[in-house]
Amino acid sequence: MPVPLAPYPPPPPYTPPPSGPQSQLVCSGCRNLLLYPVGATSVCCAVCNAVTTVPPPEMAQLVCGGCHTLLMYIRGATSVQCSCCHTVNLALEANQVAHVNCGNCKMLLRYQYGARSVKCAVCSFVTLVGASTSTAEQKFST
């Protein structure tokens, strides 16, 4: 004797997505991809009702090119404005930058890959990247 099938439950009513920036994470219950508004601390899955905690944003830091203040920012940002001097600093990811010591004052300098030289913000010395220090630097006055 066949068993009658129960009808599917009605779909939930449509709710338009929230306006504003969104992020995503994987549901801790059913592993579905969940979208949520930036700033939320937890997300409830509409499929399995599991509540997934939103991880805190990963932070990075850089030194302001204008006033040398240490700035913290959310990793992935493309630029960071200093709250002290209002300089807009380019925020490069670790795979986009390299480091070299200044040929004059030995300050550790960051520069974008592909650059041929880097000018020290402390002493204005220009270090050519990838060359020996005896022929690679020139002093520029500012």
DSSP file with accessible surface (Angstrom, degrees, kcal/mol):
  #  RESIDUE AA STRUCTURE BP1 BP2  ACC     N-H-->O    O-->H-N    N-H-->O    O-->H-N    TCO  KAPPA ALPHA  PHI   PSI    X-CA   Y-CA   Z-CA
    1    1 A M              0   0  222      0, 0.0     2,-0.1     0, 0.0     0, 0.0   0.000 360.0 360.0 360.0 123.5    0.0    0.0    0.0
    2    2 A P        -     0   0  122      0, 0.0     0, 0.0     0, 0.0     0, 0.0  -0.367 360.0-129.4 -68.2 146.2    1.6    3.3   -1.0
    3    3 A V        -     0   0  122     -2,-0.1     2,-0.1     1,-0.0     0, 0.0  -0.827  25.2-118.8 -95.1 128.4    2.2    6.0    1.6
    4    4 A P        -     0   0  120      0, 0.0     2,-0.3     0, 0.0    -1,-0.0  -0.412  28.0-125.0 -67.6 140.9    0.9    9.4    0.7
    5    5 A L        -     0   0  166     -2,-0.1     3,-0.1     1,-0.0     0, 0.0  -0.692  17.6-123.8 -87.7 140.0    3.6   12.1    0.5
    6    6 A A        -     0   0   91     -2,-0.3    -1,-0.0     1,-0.1     2,-0.0  -0.565  33.6-106.8 -78.6 143.6    3.3   15.2    2.6
    7    7 A P        -     0   0  121      0, 0.0    -1,-0.1     0, 0.0     0, 0.0  -0.342  39.2 -97.6 -68.6 152.0    3.4   18.4    0.6
    8    8 A Y        -     0   0  223      1,-0.1    -3,-0.0    -3,-0.1     0, 0.0  -0.414  45.3-103.0 -63.6 146.9    6.6   20.5    0.8
    9    9 A P        -     0   0  105      0, 0.0    -1,-0.1     0, 0.0    -3,-0.0  -0.369  46.1 -93.7 -68.5 152.1    6.3   23.4    3.3
   10   10 A P        -     0   0  113      0, 0.0     0, 0.0     0, 0.0     0, 0.0  -0.330  46.4-102.1 -64.8 147.7    5.7   26.8    1.7
   11   11 A P        -     0   0  111      0, 0.0     3,-0.1     0, 0.0    -3,-0.0  -0.339  44.3 -94.7 -67.1 152.7    8.9   28.8    1.0
   12   12 A P        -     0   0  111      0, 0.0     3,-0.1     0, 0.0     0, 0.0  -0.324  52.6 -88.8 -64.5 152.3    9.7   31.6    3.5
   13   13 A P        -     0   0  114      0, 0.0     2,-0.2     0, 0.0     0, 0.0  -0.325  50.2 -99.3 -62.6 147.4    8.4   35.0    2.4
   14   14 A Y        -     0   0  189     -3,-0.1     0, 0.0     1,-0.0     0, 0.0  -0.469  38.8-172.9 -70.6 130.5   10.8   37.0    0.3
   15   15 A T        -     0   0  108     -2,-0.2    -1,-0.0    -3,-0.1     0, 0.0  -0.996  26.0-121.5-122.9 126.2   12.8   39.5    2.2
   16   16 A P        -     0   0   94      0, 0.0     3,-0.1     0, 0.0     0, 0.0  -0.321  37.1 -97.6 -64.4 148.3   15.0   41.9    0.1
   17   17 A P        -     0   0   89      0, 0.0     2,-0.0     0, 0.0     0, 0.0  -0.349  46.6 -98.1 -64.7 147.5   18.7   41.8    0.9
   18   18 A P        -     0   0   73      0, 0.0     2,-0.2     0, 0.0    -3,-0.0  -0.338  38.1-118.0 -65.5 147.1   19.9   44.6    3.3
   19   19 A S  S    S+     0   0  122     -3,-0.1     0, 0.0    18,-0.0     0, 0.0  -0.499  73.1  49.9 -81.3 158.0   21.4   47.6    1.6
   20   20 A G  S    S-     0   0   53     -2,-0.2     2,-0.0    17,-0.1     0, 0.0  -0.409  99.4 -25.8 105.9 176.5   25.0   48.5    2.4
   21   21 A P        -     0   0  100      0, 0.0    17,-2.0     0, 0.0     2,-0.3  -0.332  61.9-167.2 -67.2 142.4   28.3   46.5    2.4
   22   22 A Q  E     -A   37   0A  71     15,-0.3     2,-0.2    17,-0.0    13,-0.0  -0.883  10.4-166.9-126.8 160.3   28.0   42.8    3.0
   23   23 A S  E     -A   36   0A  49     13,-2.8    13,-2.4    -2,-0.3     2,-0.3  -0.768  14.1-135.7-132.2-179.2   30.4   40.0    3.8
   24   24 A Q  E     +A   35   0A 112     -2,-0.2     2,-0.3    11,-0.2    11,-0.2  -0.973  19.7 169.7-142.7 155.5   30.1   36.2    3.7
   25   25 A L  E     -A   34   0A  22      9,-2.0     9,-3.4    -2,-0.3     2,-0.4  -0.955  38.6 -95.1-153.6 170.2   31.0   33.1    5.8
   26   26 A V  E     -A   33   0A  67     -2,-0.3     7,-0.2     7,-0.2     6,-0.1  -0.775  43.1-110.7 -95.8 132.9   30.3   29.4    5.9
   27   27 A C     >  -     0   0    0      5,-3.2     4,-1.0    -2,-0.4    24,-0.1  -0.364  16.1-141.2 -61.0 135.1   27.5   28.2    8.1
   28   28 A S  T  4 S+     0   0   68      2,-0.1    -1,-0.1     1,-0.1    23,-0.1   0.671  96.7  41.1 -74.0 -13.9   28.7   26.2   11.1
   29   29 A G  T  4 S+     0   0   47     21,-0.1    -1,-0.1     3,-0.1    22,-0.0   0.904 132.1  10.2 -96.0 -64.8   25.8   23.8   10.7
   30   30 A C  T  4 S-     0   0   45      2,-0.1    -2,-0.1    20,-0.1    -3,-0.0   0.444  91.2-123.3-102.3  -0.9   25.1   23.0    7.1
   31   31 A R     <  +     0   0  173     -4,-1.0     2,-0.1     1,-0.2    -3,-0.1   0.651  59.0 148.2  68.5  15.7   28.2   24.5    5.5
   32   32 A N        -     0   0   75     -6,-0.1    -5,-3.2     1,-0.1     2,-0.5  -0.479  56.7-102.4 -73.9 155.7   26.1   26.8    3.2
   33   33 A L  E     -A   26   0A 107     -7,-0.2     2,-0.4    -2,-0.1    -7,-0.2  -0.668  40.3-160.3 -81.2 126.5   27.5   30.2    2.2
   34   34 A L  E     -A   25   0A  21     -9,-3.4    -9,-2.0    -2,-0.5     2,-0.4  -0.909   7.8-151.5-112.6 135.8   25.8   32.9    4.3
   35   35 A L  E     +A   24   0A 105     -2,-0.4   -11,-0.2   -11,-0.2   -13,-0.0  -0.853  23.5 169.7 -99.6 141.7   25.7   36.6    3.4
   36   36 A Y  E     -A   23   0A  23    -13,-2.4   -13,-2.8    -2,-0.4     2,-0.1  -0.987  38.6 -93.5-148.7 155.8   25.5   39.1    6.2
   37   37 A P  E >   -A   22   0A  61      0, 0.0     3,-1.9     0, 0.0   -15,-0.3  -0.469  50.9-100.2 -70.9 141.2   25.8   42.9    6.7
   38   38 A V  T 3  S+     0   0   90    -17,-2.0     3,-0.1     1,-0.2   -16,-0.0  -0.370 110.2  37.0 -60.0 133.6   29.3   44.1    7.7
   39   39 A G  T 3  S+     0   0   69      1,-0.4    -1,-0.2    -3,-0.1     2,-0.1   0.186  81.7 132.0 107.1 -16.3   29.4   44.8   11.4
   40   40 A A    <   -     0   0   31     -3,-1.9    -1,-0.4     1,-0.1     3,-0.1  -0.390  44.9-156.8 -67.4 147.6   27.2   41.8   12.5
   41   41 A T  S    S+     0   0  112      1,-0.3    13,-2.4    -3,-0.1     2,-0.3   0.673  74.3  10.8 -98.8 -21.6   28.5   39.7   15.3
   42   42 A S  E     -B   53   0B  58     11,-0.3     2,-0.4     2,-0.0    -1,-0.3  -0.983  63.5-147.1-152.4 159.7   26.6   36.5   14.5
   43   43 A V  E     -B   52   0B  18      9,-2.6     9,-3.1    -2,-0.3     2,-0.5  -0.996   8.8-145.1-133.6 133.1   24.5   35.1   11.6
   44   44 A C  E     -B   51   0B  79     -2,-0.4     2,-0.3     7,-0.2     7,-0.2  -0.873  24.8-127.4 -98.7 124.6   21.5   32.7   11.8
   45   45 A C     >  -     0   0    0      5,-2.7     4,-1.4    -2,-0.5   -11,-0.0  -0.527   6.7-150.7 -72.3 131.5   21.3   30.3    8.9
   46   46 A A  T  4 S+     0   0   95     -2,-0.3    -1,-0.1     2,-0.2   -12,-0.0   0.698  94.1  49.3 -74.5 -18.2   17.9   30.3    7.1
   47   47 A V  T  4 S+     0   0  106      3,-0.1    -1,-0.1     1,-0.1    -2,-0.0   0.934 131.6   8.1 -86.8 -51.4   18.3   26.7    6.1
   48   48 A C  T  4 S-     0   0   51      2,-0.1    -2,-0.2     0, 0.0     3,-0.1   0.430  89.7-126.2-114.9  -1.1   19.3   24.9    9.3
   49   49 A N     <  +     0   0  118     -4,-1.4     2,-0.2     1,-0.2    -3,-0.1   0.612  55.7 151.0  64.4  15.1   18.9   27.7   11.9
   50   50 A A        -     0   0   24     -6,-0.1    -5,-2.7     1,-0.0     2,-0.6  -0.547  43.5-133.5 -74.7 141.6   22.4   27.3   13.2
   51   51 A V  E     -B   44   0B  89     -7,-0.2     2,-0.5    -2,-0.2    -7,-0.2  -0.877  21.1-164.8 -99.0 121.6   23.9   30.5   14.6
   52   52 A T  E     -B   43   0B  15     -9,-3.1    -9,-2.6    -2,-0.6     2,-0.3  -0.922  16.4-130.5-109.8 128.8   27.5   31.2   13.4
   53   53 A T  E     -B   42   0B 110     -2,-0.5   -11,-0.3   -11,-0.2   -12,-0.1  -0.600  20.9-126.4 -77.9 135.3   29.7   33.7   15.1
   54   54 A V        -     0   0   20    -13,-2.4    -1,-0.1    -2,-0.3   -29,-0.0  -0.692  26.7-124.1 -81.4 125.7   31.4   36.2   12.8
   55   55 A P        -     0   0   85      0, 0.0     3,-0.1     0, 0.0    -1,-0.1  -0.395  31.5 -99.7 -68.5 150.1   35.1   36.2   13.3
   56   56 A P        -     0   0  114      0, 0.0     3,-0.0     0, 0.0   -15,-0.0  -0.324  49.4 -90.7 -65.4 152.2   36.7   39.6   14.1
   57   57 A P        -     0   0   77      0, 0.0     2,-0.4     0, 0.0    -3,-0.0  -0.347  41.3-111.4 -65.0 144.4   38.4   41.3   11.2
   58   58 A E        -     0   0  132     17,-0.2    17,-3.1    -3,-0.1     2,-0.3  -0.637  37.5-144.9 -77.6 130.4   42.0   40.6   10.7
   59   59 A M  E     -C   74   0C  82     -2,-0.4     2,-0.3    15,-0.2    15,-0.2  -0.653  19.4-178.6-101.4 153.0   44.1   43.6   11.4
   60   60 A A  E     -C   73   0C   8     13,-2.9    13,-2.5    -2,-0.3     2,-0.3  -0.852  11.9-146.0-135.2 171.5   47.3   45.0    9.9
   61   61 A Q  E     +C   72   0C 103     -2,-0.3     2,-0.3    11,-0.2    11,-0.2  -0.979  14.4 175.8-143.2 156.0   49.5   48.0   10.6
   62   62 A L  E     -C   71   0C  14      9,-2.2     9,-3.6    -2,-0.3     2,-0.5  -0.961  33.6-108.8-150.1 163.2   51.6   50.5    8.8
   63   63 A V  E     -C   70   0C  87     -2,-0.3     7,-0.2     7,-0.2     2,-0.1  -0.866  40.8-112.6 -98.2 128.8   53.6   53.6    9.6
   64   64 A C     >  -     0   0    0      5,-2.8     4,-1.4    -2,-0.5    17,-0.0  -0.360  14.8-145.3 -61.3 133.6   52.1   56.8    8.3
   65   65 A G  T  4 S+     0   0   50      2,-0.2    -1,-0.2     1,-0.1    23,-0.0   0.675  95.4  48.2 -73.4 -16.9   54.3   58.4    5.6
   66   66 A G  T  4 S+     0   0   43      3,-0.1    -1,-0.1    21,-0.1    -2,-0.0   0.917 132.9   3.9 -89.5 -48.5   53.4   61.9    6.8
   67   67 A C  T  4 S-     0   0   48      2,-0.1    -2,-0.2    20,-0.1    -3,-0.0   0.363  90.5-119.0-123.9   2.1   53.9   61.8   10.6
   68   68 A H     <  +     0   0   97     -4,-1.4     2,-0.3     1,-0.2    -3,-0.1   0.711  57.8 153.6  65.9  24.4   55.3   58.3   11.3
   69   69 A T        -     0   0   50      1,-0.1    -5,-2.8    -6,-0.1     2,-0.5  -0.638  51.3-113.7 -80.3 140.1   52.4   57.3   13.5
   70   70 A L  E     -C   63   0C 102     -2,-0.3     2,-0.4    -7,-0.2    -7,-0.2  -0.643  37.9-163.2 -75.4 123.1   51.7   53.6   13.7
   71   71 A L  E     -C   62   0C  14     -9,-3.6    -9,-2.2    -2,-0.5     2,-0.4  -0.897   9.5-154.7-111.5 138.7   48.3   53.0   12.1
   72   72 A M  E     +C   61   0C 116     -2,-0.4     2,-0.3   -11,-0.2   -11,-0.2  -0.898  22.9 164.0-108.8 142.5   46.1   49.9   12.5
   73   73 A Y  E     -C   60   0C  17    -13,-2.5   -13,-2.9    -2,-0.4     2,-0.4  -0.961  45.1 -84.6-150.8 164.1   43.6   49.0    9.8
   74   74 A I  E >   -C   59   0C  95     -2,-0.3     3,-1.9   -15,-0.2   -15,-0.2  -0.617  54.9-108.3 -75.8 125.4   41.5   46.1    8.6
   75   75 A R  T 3  S+     0   0   95    -17,-3.1   -17,-0.2    -2,-0.4     3,-0.1  -0.257 104.6  41.1 -55.8 136.2   43.5   43.9    6.3
   76   76 A G  T 3  S+     0   0   51      1,-0.4    -1,-0.2    -3,-0.0    17,-0.1   0.166  79.4 131.4 107.9 -15.7   42.4   44.2    2.7
   77   77 A A    <   -     0   0   35     -3,-1.9    -1,-0.4     1,-0.1     3,-0.1  -0.378  49.7-149.8 -65.6 147.1   41.9   48.0    2.8
   78   78 A T  S    S+     0   0  107      1,-0.3    13,-2.2    -3,-0.1     2,-0.3   0.724  76.1  13.2 -91.5 -24.8   43.6   49.7   -0.1
   79   79 A S  E     -D   90   0D  62     11,-0.3     2,-0.4     2,-0.0    -1,-0.3  -0.990  60.8-154.7-149.2 156.6   44.3   53.0    1.7
   80   80 A V  E     -D   89   0D  19      9,-2.7     9,-3.4    -2,-0.3     2,-0.5  -0.996  12.0-144.9-135.3 126.3   44.4   54.3    5.3
   81   81 A Q  E     -D   88   0D 123     -2,-0.4     7,-0.2     7,-0.2     2,-0.2  -0.801  23.6-124.4 -93.5 128.5   43.9   57.9    6.3
   82   82 A C     >  -     0   0    0      5,-2.8     4,-1.2    -2,-0.5   -11,-0.0  -0.507   8.6-149.5 -70.3 133.7   46.0   59.0    9.3
   83   83 A S  T  4 S+     0   0   99     -2,-0.2    -1,-0.1     2,-0.2    -2,-0.0   0.672  93.9  49.0 -79.1 -14.1   43.9   60.5   12.1
   84   84 A C  T  4 S+     0   0   83      3,-0.1    -1,-0.1     1,-0.0    -2,-0.0   0.933 131.8   8.4 -88.0 -54.4   46.7   62.7   13.2
   85   85 A C  T  4 S-     0   0   47      2,-0.1    -2,-0.2     0, 0.0    -1,-0.0   0.431  91.5-126.0-110.7  -2.1   48.0   64.4   10.0
   86   86 A H     <  +     0   0  124     -4,-1.2     2,-0.2     1,-0.2    -3,-0.1   0.614  52.3 156.8  66.7  16.1   45.2   63.2    7.5
   87   87 A T        -     0   0   51     -6,-0.1    -5,-2.8     1,-0.1     2,-0.7  -0.510  42.5-131.6 -67.9 136.0   47.7   61.7    5.1
   88   88 A V  E     -D   81   0D  94     -7,-0.2     2,-0.4    -2,-0.2    -7,-0.2  -0.842  26.8-160.5 -91.8 115.6   46.2   59.0    2.9
   89   89 A N  E     -D   80   0D  15     -9,-3.4    -9,-2.7    -2,-0.7     2,-0.4  -0.822  18.6-121.5-101.1 136.6   48.6   56.1    3.0
   90   90 A L  E     -D   79   0D 110     -2,-0.4     2,-0.8   -11,-0.2   -11,-0.3  -0.617  23.8-151.1 -74.0 125.6   48.6   53.3    0.4
   91   91 A A        -     0   0    6    -13,-2.2     2,-0.3    -2,-0.4    -1,-0.0  -0.876  17.4-173.0-104.4 102.8   48.0   50.0    2.2
   92   92 A L        -     0   0   24     -2,-0.8   -15,-0.1     1,-0.1     5,-0.1  -0.737  23.4-116.4 -97.5 145.6   49.7   47.2    0.3
   93   93 A E    >   -     0   0   54     -2,-0.3     3,-2.1     1,-0.1     4,-0.5  -0.337  33.9-103.4 -72.5 161.7   49.4   43.5    1.0
   94   94 A A  G >  S+     0   0   77      1,-0.3     3,-0.8     2,-0.2    -1,-0.1   0.822 121.1  55.2 -58.7 -32.4   52.4   41.5    2.1
   95   95 A N  G 3  S+     0   0  125      1,-0.2    -1,-0.3     3,-0.0    -2,-0.0   0.503 105.2  54.5 -81.8   0.1   52.8   39.9   -1.3
   96   96 A Q  G <  S+     0   0   84     -3,-2.1    17,-1.8    16,-0.1     2,-0.3   0.446 103.9  59.2-107.8  -4.0   52.9   43.3   -3.0
   97   97 A V  E <   -E  112   0E   6     -3,-0.8     2,-0.3    -4,-0.5    15,-0.2  -0.869  56.3-165.0-127.2 159.7   55.7   44.9   -1.0
   98   98 A A  E     -E  111   0E   9     13,-2.8    13,-2.4    -2,-0.3     2,-0.4  -0.840  16.9-129.3-132.7 171.5   59.4   44.2   -0.3
   99   99 A H  E     +E  110   0E 103     -2,-0.3     2,-0.3    11,-0.2    11,-0.2  -0.947  23.8 167.9-127.2 148.1   61.8   45.6    2.3
  100  100 A V  E     -E  109   0E  37      9,-2.0     9,-3.4    -2,-0.4     2,-0.4  -0.978  34.7-114.3-151.1 149.8   65.3   47.1    2.1
  101  101 A N  E     -E  108   0E  92     -2,-0.3     7,-0.2     7,-0.2     6,-0.1  -0.729  40.7-104.1 -85.5 138.9   67.4   48.9    4.6
  102  102 A C     >  -     0   0    0      5,-2.8     4,-1.1    -2,-0.4    -1,-0.1  -0.351  23.0-135.0 -59.1 135.8   68.2   52.6    3.8
  103  103 A G  T  4 S+     0   0   17      2,-0.1    -1,-0.2     1,-0.1    34,-0.1   0.622  99.2  35.7 -70.5 -11.9   71.8   52.9    2.6
  104  104 A N  T  4 S+     0   0   81      3,-0.1    -1,-0.1    21,-0.1    -2,-0.0   0.843 133.6  14.7-105.5 -59.9   72.3   55.9    4.8
  105  105 A C  T  4 S-     0   0   54      2,-0.1    -2,-0.1    20,-0.0    -3,-0.0   0.440  91.0-126.1-102.7  -1.0   70.5   55.6    8.1
  106  106 A K     <  +     0   0  133     -4,-1.1     2,-0.1     1,-0.2    -3,-0.1   0.609  51.3 158.8  67.3  13.9   69.7   51.8    7.9
  107  107 A M        -     0   0   88     -6,-0.1    -5,-2.8     1,-0.1     2,-0.5  -0.455  49.7-110.7 -64.1 137.8   65.9   52.4    8.5
  108  108 A L  E     -E  101   0E 104     -7,-0.2     2,-0.4    -2,-0.1    -7,-0.2  -0.627  41.4-163.9 -73.8 124.0   63.9   49.5    7.3
  109  109 A L  E     -E  100   0E  17     -9,-3.4    -9,-2.0    -2,-0.5     2,-0.4  -0.875  12.2-147.7-113.8 143.4   62.0   50.7    4.2
  110  110 A R  E     +E   99   0E 103     -2,-0.4     2,-0.3   -11,-0.2   -11,-0.2  -0.876  23.2 171.4-104.8 141.5   58.9   49.2    2.4
  111  111 A Y  E     -E   98   0E  37    -13,-2.4   -13,-2.8    -2,-0.4     2,-0.2  -0.982  36.5 -98.0-146.6 157.8   58.5   49.5   -1.3
  112  112 A Q  E >   -E   97   0E 102     -2,-0.3     3,-2.1   -15,-0.2   -15,-0.2  -0.550  48.4-100.3 -76.9 137.4   56.3   48.2   -4.0
  113  113 A Y  T 3  S+     0   0  142    -17,-1.8    -1,-0.1     1,-0.2     3,-0.1  -0.283 110.0  35.9 -53.9 140.1   57.6   45.3   -6.0
  114  114 A G  T 3  S+     0   0   76      1,-0.4    -1,-0.2    -3,-0.1     2,-0.1   0.175  83.7 130.8  98.5 -16.1   58.9   46.5   -9.4
  115  115 A A    <   -     0   0   40     -3,-2.1    -1,-0.4     1,-0.1     3,-0.1  -0.417  48.5-153.4 -69.8 145.4   60.2   49.8   -8.0
  116  116 A R  S    S+     0   0  216      1,-0.2    13,-2.4    -3,-0.1     2,-0.3   0.699  75.2   7.3 -90.4 -22.7   63.8   50.6   -9.0
  117  117 A S  E     -F  128   0F  52     11,-0.3     2,-0.4    13,-0.0    11,-0.2  -0.971  60.3-147.3-152.0 165.0   64.6   52.7   -6.0
  118  118 A V  E     -F  127   0F  19      9,-2.3     9,-2.9    -2,-0.3     2,-0.5  -0.999  13.6-141.7-140.1 134.2   63.1   53.8   -2.7
  119  119 A K  E     -F  126   0F 104     -2,-0.4     2,-0.3     7,-0.2     7,-0.2  -0.849  22.7-123.4 -98.7 130.5   63.5   57.2   -0.9
  120  120 A C     >  -     0   0    1      5,-3.0     4,-1.5    -2,-0.5   -11,-0.0  -0.529   9.7-152.0 -72.4 130.3   63.9   57.2    2.8
  121  121 A A  T  4 S+     0   0   66     -2,-0.3    -1,-0.1     2,-0.2   -12,-0.0   0.685  93.3  50.6 -76.2 -16.3   61.3   59.3    4.5
  122  122 A V  T  4 S+     0   0   84      3,-0.1    -1,-0.2     1,-0.1    -2,-0.0   0.928 130.6   8.6 -86.8 -49.9   63.6   60.0    7.5
  123  123 A C  T  4 S-     0   0   26      2,-0.1    -2,-0.2     0, 0.0     3,-0.1   0.401  91.2-122.9-116.6   1.0   66.9   61.1    5.8
  124  124 A S     <  +     0   0   25     -4,-1.5    16,-0.9     1,-0.2     2,-0.2   0.619  57.7 150.8  65.9  17.1   65.8   61.5    2.1
  125  125 A F  E     - G   0 139F  26     14,-0.2    -5,-3.0    -6,-0.1     2,-0.6  -0.573  40.4-139.2 -77.5 138.8   68.4   59.0    0.9
  126  126 A V  E     -FG 119 138F  15     12,-1.8    12,-1.6    -2,-0.2     2,-0.5  -0.900  15.7-164.7-104.6 119.6   67.5   57.1   -2.3
  127  127 A T  E     -FG 118 137F   4     -9,-2.9    -9,-2.3    -2,-0.6     2,-0.4  -0.906  15.7-136.1-104.7 123.8   68.4   53.5   -2.3
  128  128 A L  E >   -F  117   0F  61      8,-1.3     3,-0.8    -2,-0.5     2,-0.3  -0.654  28.7-120.1 -75.9 136.1   68.4   51.6   -5.6
  129  129 A V  T 3  S+     0   0   37    -13,-2.4     3,-0.1    -2,-0.4    -1,-0.1  -0.590  86.0   7.1 -83.8 131.3   66.8   48.3   -5.1
  130  130 A G  T 3  S+     0   0   86     -2,-0.3     2,-0.3     1,-0.3    -1,-0.2   0.572 103.7 104.3  82.1   9.2   68.8   45.1   -5.9
  131  131 A A  S <  S-     0   0   53     -3,-0.8    -1,-0.3     1,-0.1     5,-0.1  -0.781  79.7 -86.9-117.2 166.2   72.2   46.8   -6.5
  132  132 A S    >>  -     0   0   67     -2,-0.3     4,-1.4     1,-0.1     3,-0.6  -0.360  34.4-122.4 -70.8 152.9   75.2   47.0   -4.3
  133  133 A T  H 3> S+     0   0   96      1,-0.2     4,-0.6     2,-0.2    -1,-0.1   0.762 105.2  65.7 -71.8 -19.8   75.4   49.9   -1.8
  134  134 A S  H 34 S+     0   0  104      1,-0.2    -1,-0.2     2,-0.1    -2,-0.0   0.870 122.1  14.9 -71.9 -32.8   78.6   51.3   -3.2
  135  135 A T  H <4 S+     0   0  108     -3,-0.6    -1,-0.2     1,-0.1    -2,-0.2   0.428 114.4  76.1-115.9  -1.7   77.1   52.3   -6.5
  136  136 A A  H  < S+     0   0    1     -4,-1.4    -8,-1.3    -8,-0.1     2,-0.3   0.590  80.7  68.1 -94.6 -12.5   73.4   52.0   -5.8
  137  137 A E  E  <  -G  127   0F  37     -4,-0.6     2,-0.4   -10,-0.2   -10,-0.2  -0.837  47.8-175.8-116.6 151.4   72.5   55.1   -3.8
  138  138 A Q  E     -G  126   0F 118    -12,-1.6   -12,-1.8    -2,-0.3     2,-0.5  -0.992  26.6-125.4-137.2 142.3   72.4   58.8   -4.5
  139  139 A K  E     -G  125   0F 130     -2,-0.4     2,-0.4   -14,-0.2   -14,-0.2  -0.780  26.5-170.4 -89.6 126.5   71.7   61.6   -2.0
  140  140 A F        -     0   0   92    -16,-0.9     2,-0.3    -2,-0.5    -2,-0.0  -0.968  14.7-138.1-115.6 133.8   68.8   63.8   -3.0
  141  141 A S              0   0  121     -2,-0.4   -17,-0.1   -16,-0.0   -16,-0.0  -0.653 360.0 360.0 -89.0 147.3   68.1   67.0   -1.2
  142  142 A T              0   0  131     -2,-0.3    -1,-0.0     0, 0.0     0, 0.0  -0.782 360.0 360.0-116.5 360.0   64.5   68.0   -0.4
